[in-house]
Amino acid sequence: MLAPRPAAGAPAESAEAPLGAAVAAHAGSSRSTGTGAGRLTAGEQEAVALVRAGASNQQIAQQLRVSRRAVEKRLTSAYRKLGIGGRGDLGPG
């Protein structure tokens, strides 16, 4: 049986884990949509952590066992939530 989904707008439990100083610093500069580092999904957090470690989208896809397009979607969503322009704005891990 599947676990119940959190209510709409409620962050997933794993979305509360910190992403590191570089990403957390961007949380204060997120857009006015009420999102930030604490609102990233587990998948977005994993992808961001791997980008910060220097992995390419293809390497991330292989490690997470998802398509490259899924990685691109996760990263695009994370960048939007963090209010940054792309992977270069994440800084090193």
MOVEN-V574789 format. One record per helix or strand of 3 or more residues. SS is the DSSP state (~ for helix, > for strand). FROM is the first residue (numbers start at 1). LEN is the number of residues. If there is no record, write none. Layout:
BEGIN
ss: <SS SS>
from: <FROM FROM>
len: <LEN LEN>
END
This chain:
BEGIN
ss: <~ ~ ~ ~ ~ ~ ~>
from: <13 21 37 42 57 68 87>
len: <4 7 3 11 8 15 3>
END
